[in-house]
């Protein structure tokens, strides 16, 4: 990984879109600090469209889309994108995503198996506002569990044919072929007429993230940035981000934003 300060100035000038994870990328110990929110506004005012790409639930994404300076938000690991059009909330569902709550019983059955088999696991407190997936908390709240527990949870869902991804706080699981990358590709194409398979258009986009569920994004975008805490997950990554910040979490995001704004 290359220090983000080495991001070529000529490449910075071509950036029009910033896709970013939220937890432990924009946030610090679960809070969104003022410096992160200021960075979002500075990017917005500079003409860079910011699109959070998160495992967080639909209920959170509704608020984010309405109240943050963003061009849209992709939620529940790629099941949908929300965006505003003339101040009205619009929903673009991934072509492979099921109807909301279609797989709730199947996912809950597997989750109960996980809770019995992996001590300390529990439903994420934001589960009530989810439409497509189940989130298992392994270290958003106490007891804080390690990555071995997260990997065990992931394996158990996959054994039942579900997709599962590890974030910095949850293991998310769902049925369907959608993920962060395929929804980002779909949303950019449908809403911005941007084809990231074309190298010139791909370089208009930067992705910033921090955990294993961001790996497809690191692989897909030439200009990918990991905040420094990505190093903890190096063993779980087949593809690392191109650039890395010196600082972790929110401070790392601000560091990356300042580099993109220095044109």
Order of alpha helices (4+ residues) and beta strands (2+ residues): beta-alpha-beta-alpha-beta-alpha-beta-beta-beta-alpha-beta-beta-alpha-beta-beta-alpha-alpha-beta-alpha-beta-beta-alpha
